[in-house]
Amino acid sequence: MNQDINGVWNSWNENISFNYKSLYKINSEEELQEVVRNSEKIRVFGNKQSSSDIVSGASTLVDIKTYNKILSFNDSEKTVTVQSGVILGDLLEAIEAKGWCIPCLPDINTITIGGALTTGTHGTSGKLLSEYMTECKIILADGSLKEITEKDKLIHAVRVSLGVLGVLSEITFKCEDIYTLHVKEGPENDSDWLPKIKERLKKHDFLRILWLPHTDKGYVIIGDKIAADTEIQENLGPKFLKHRRKASKILYKYTHIFPWITAIANKLLYRGFFSATKEHKGSLYQATVTKSRGSTLELAEWTIGLDKFPTVFEELKTEINKWSNKSFIHIPMDVRFIYKDTSWLSYAYEEDIVTMGCVSRNAATADTYEAFKSIEKIFLKYGGKPHWGKRFTAKDAELSKIYDKWEDFKVLRKELDPNNKFLNPYLAELFNEKLTTNETT
Ligand SMILES: Cc1cc2nc3c(=O)[nH]c(=O)nc-3n(C[C@H](O)[C@H](O)[C@H](O)COP(=O)(O)OP(=O)(O)OC[C@H]3O[C@@H](n4cnc5c(N)ncnc54)[C@H](O)[C@@H]3O)c2cc1C
């Protein structure tokens, strides 16, 4: 294994930095077990693309990206087993080559499987990615290995576990046959798309709305499964659409100083990049997942029960449209839909939910982005839950009210990691644990 000593760890967008004493790159399960066993405080990181401070901040770090083999396929069960550092895009290409898919995908392919699972990463019109994990091996704080299958109750705690119960080693996913999605996209007034959500969820296989704050519009993306050879009228829109992110970056450049510029920028971006319709087809991965991103950004995302969403949406819209506050929000706010599951720290624990993203395209000035505060205040008021990998300030006091299984998770965490080996300062605060001074880096 490879060890680097006394360096500085920076997150993807360079908003979070920590000193470390040792950073390991490992290649085998045995090496991973050895590092975990011999470390006092340890965090494992993937592609560092989380906006919340859950990744680093321990004296020992493991870069899991070198632990990235696709280990085996089981053709009769349609399962694939991988090491947890595999990049999502690599996994998806390998299973597409088998004629399989994972039927609900996030809009990013550069993340690691370990990072994606532990933070509750999700797409739309399906379940969290972690719900497609049927088995895993996890390395506990003492370095021992535990195998967990769908038959074990522990799987409900481990599926979304912020990396605090142990380190995910090997993961098995249940796949489905690949399908072709016929995608139609176009703008709609808020008064049109909002009341149609439930009807569209029933009717279509894919639904995502890129809400465009300060324009009264949403850009609605609908997908239906079709036979692969069905002919469609392909329309990818004007060529300049690919420059949307670059144009946003320029238009939002000074919005941290003059937030109101956002309202004007959004209207221009709507006219330039969201007013055309599009039609295309492809696999879920090829047709809906962004493959390259030119610039960094900072994210928050909140989730709320499907039935409460219209109320929360209207309140948020009223709030951000008040020129008396500074909560102008960059385009788009990604609205997606997740079906209920049984994972303790899942946003969709026992209820269908809506997720709503909030982006700051100026990553460096995200601390002054009022929108993050407004969205948190409104969603928390209605019992909404924050995305674990994104920015939020709620801690134990708030989280214990919104997660039915919060206390159970805390008890289990303490049982599996009595010396808080996997907690960094941020996670210690989240779980209301005190770290002694020499436990922090
Ligand atoms: C541009 C962009 C788009 C995004 N799109 C989406 C989206 O569509 N849907 C969505 O839900 N989220 C989305 N996210 C959030 C993203 O999926 C999560 O933040 C994810 O965790 C990032 O993966 P990573 O490999 O970078 O993990 P990191 O940020 O490096 O790590 C995340 C967490 O996972 C833990 N971890 C990593 N590997 C392991 C392991 N093997 N065992 C135990 N713990 C481990 C780390 O300790 C850390 O706590 C997006 C983020 C960005 C920047």
The ligand as an SDF file (V2000), in Angstrom:
LIG
                    3D

 53 58  0  0  0  0  0  0  0  0999 V2000
  -21.9080   18.1280   -9.4470 C   0  0  0  0  0  0  0  0  0  0  0  0
  -22.5310   17.2300   -8.4300 C   0  0  0  0  0  0  0  0  0  0  0  0
  -23.6900   16.5540   -8.7650 C   0  0  0  0  0  0  0  0  0  0  0  0
  -24.3230   15.7140   -7.8170 C   0  0  0  0  0  0  0  0  0  0  0  0
  -25.4640   15.0840   -8.1740 N   0  0  0  0  0  0  0  0  0  0  0  0
  -26.1120   14.3440   -7.2580 C   0  0  0  0  0  0  0  0  0  0  0  0
  -27.3410   13.7010   -7.5870 C   0  0  0  0  0  0  0  0  0  0  0  0
  -27.8160   13.7550   -8.7160 O   0  0  0  0  0  0  0  0  0  0  0  0
  -27.9920   13.0250   -6.5960 N   0  0  0  0  0  0  0  0  0  0  0  0
  -27.4870   12.9420   -5.3300 C   0  0  0  0  0  0  0  0  0  0  0  0
  -28.1300   12.3400   -4.4710 O   0  0  0  0  0  0  0  0  0  0  0  0
  -26.3020   13.4980   -5.0010 N   0  0  0  0  0  0  0  0  0  0  0  0
  -25.6060   14.1930   -5.9350 C   0  0  0  0  0  0  0  0  0  0  0  0
  -24.4130   14.7620   -5.5970 N   0  0  0  0  0  0  0  0  0  0  0  0
  -23.8310   14.4780   -4.2740 C   0  0  0  0  0  0  0  0  0  0  0  0
  -22.8510   13.3030   -4.3600 C   0  0  0  0  0  0  0  0  0  0  0  0
  -23.4570   12.1860   -4.9530 O   0  0  0  0  0  0  0  0  0  0  0  0
  -22.3810   12.8760   -2.9490 C   0  0  0  0  0  0  0  0  0  0  0  0
  -21.8240   13.9720   -2.2960 O   0  0  0  0  0  0  0  0  0  0  0  0
  -21.3980   11.7130   -3.0060 C   0  0  0  0  0  0  0  0  0  0  0  0
  -21.1340   11.2930   -1.7040 O   0  0  0  0  0  0  0  0  0  0  0  0
  -20.0720   12.0810   -3.6470 C   0  0  0  0  0  0  0  0  0  0  0  0
  -19.3120   10.8940   -3.8480 O   0  0  0  0  0  0  0  0  0  0  0  0
  -17.7450   10.9070   -3.6490 P   0  0  0  0  0  0  0  0  0  0  0  0
  -17.1810    9.6730   -4.2430 O   0  0  0  0  0  0  0  0  0  0  0  0
  -17.1950   12.1950   -4.1170 O   0  0  0  0  0  0  0  0  0  0  0  0
  -17.6740   10.7750   -2.0610 O   0  0  0  0  0  0  0  0  0  0  0  0
  -16.9080   11.6970   -1.0040 P   0  0  0  0  0  0  0  0  0  0  0  0
  -17.4930   13.0680   -1.0500 O   0  0  0  0  0  0  0  0  0  0  0  0
  -15.4550   11.5630   -1.1980 O   0  0  0  0  0  0  0  0  0  0  0  0
  -17.3390   10.9610    0.3370 O   0  0  0  0  0  0  0  0  0  0  0  0
  -18.6600   11.0390    0.7800 C   0  0  0  0  0  0  0  0  0  0  0  0
  -18.8360   10.2500    2.0710 C   0  0  0  0  0  0  0  0  0  0  0  0
  -18.6980    8.8770    1.8080 O   0  0  0  0  0  0  0  0  0  0  0  0
  -17.8000    8.2760    2.7380 C   0  0  0  0  0  0  0  0  0  0  0  0
  -17.2120    7.1470    2.0550 N   0  0  0  0  0  0  0  0  0  0  0  0
  -16.6370    7.0970    0.8430 C   0  0  0  0  0  0  0  0  0  0  0  0
  -16.2900    5.8270    0.5570 N   0  0  0  0  0  0  0  0  0  0  0  0
  -16.6470    5.0740    1.6060 C   0  0  0  0  0  0  0  0  0  0  0  0
  -16.5550    3.6890    1.9020 C   0  0  0  0  0  0  0  0  0  0  0  0
  -16.0100    2.8350    1.0650 N   0  0  0  0  0  0  0  0  0  0  0  0
  -17.0390    3.2490    3.0850 N   0  0  0  0  0  0  0  0  0  0  0  0
  -17.5880    4.1040    3.9700 C   0  0  0  0  0  0  0  0  0  0  0  0
  -17.7060    5.4330    3.7370 N   0  0  0  0  0  0  0  0  0  0  0  0
  -17.2380    5.8990    2.5700 C   0  0  0  0  0  0  0  0  0  0  0  0
  -16.8260    9.4050    3.0450 C   0  0  0  0  0  0  0  0  0  0  0  0
  -16.1610    9.1910    4.2700 O   0  0  0  0  0  0  0  0  0  0  0  0
  -17.8020   10.5550    3.1500 C   0  0  0  0  0  0  0  0  0  0  0  0
  -18.4170   10.5640    4.3940 O   0  0  0  0  0  0  0  0  0  0  0  0
  -23.7550   15.5740   -6.5170 C   0  0  0  0  0  0  0  0  0  0  0  0
  -22.5770   16.2480   -6.1900 C   0  0  0  0  0  0  0  0  0  0  0  0
  -21.9640   17.0600   -7.1450 C   0  0  0  0  0  0  0  0  0  0  0  0
  -20.7020   17.7700   -6.7720 C   0  0  0  0  0  0  0  0  0  0  0  0
  1  2  1  0
  2  3  1  0
  2 52  2  0
  3  4  2  0
  4  5  1  0
  4 50  1  0
  5  6  2  0
  6  7  1  0
  6 13  1  0
  7  8  2  0
  7  9  1  0
  9 10  1  0
 10 11  2  0
 10 12  1  0
 12 13  2  0
 13 14  1  0
 14 15  1  0
 14 50  1  0
 15 16  1  0
 16 17  1  0
 16 18  1  0
 18 19  1  0
 18 20  1  0
 20 21  1  0
 20 22  1  0
 22 23  1  0
 23 24  1  0
 24 25  2  0
 24 26  1  0
 24 27  1  0
 27 28  1  0
 28 29  2  0
 28 30  1  0
 28 31  1  0
 31 32  1  0
 32 33  1  0
 33 34  1  0
 33 48  1  0
 34 35  1  0
 35 36  1  0
 35 46  1  0
 36 37  1  0
 36 45  1  0
 37 38  2  0
 38 39  1  0
 39 40  1  0
 39 45  2  0
 40 41  1  0
 40 42  2  0
 42 43  1  0
 43 44  2  0
 44 45  1  0
 46 47  1  0
 46 48  1  0
 48 49  1  0
 50 51  2  0
 51 52  1  0
 52 53  1  0
M  END
$$$$
